[in-house]
């Protein structure tokens, strides 16, 4: 992934992670692995863990600790009602931006 793609991803990664969690609860490594499977190979686990801490602090997810086969218990993140509201706002903003960008791409900046 190039530098431009990485910078653009930074601005949307929170919404992407919340969208993943809207489908099912997951822990940090699962989210990172899913993203990598989807082609986001440059995403570091640390980036996802830091993001999960932020969304937890903002009250967008609920966290449960579950036993792990290896090591300490895992923190499993589950999108809560506040997180679902935030995700809905993210998708509305995403739609607004993509429509405007597509128009700009196809029509240019004509008045």
Secondary structure, DSSP 8 states (H G I E B T S, - for coil): --HHHHHHHHHHHHHHHHHHHHHS-EEHHHHHHHHHHTT-TT--HHHHHHHHHHHHHTTSEEEEEE--SSSS-EEEEEE-HHHHHHHHHHHHHHHHHHHHHHHHHHHTT--
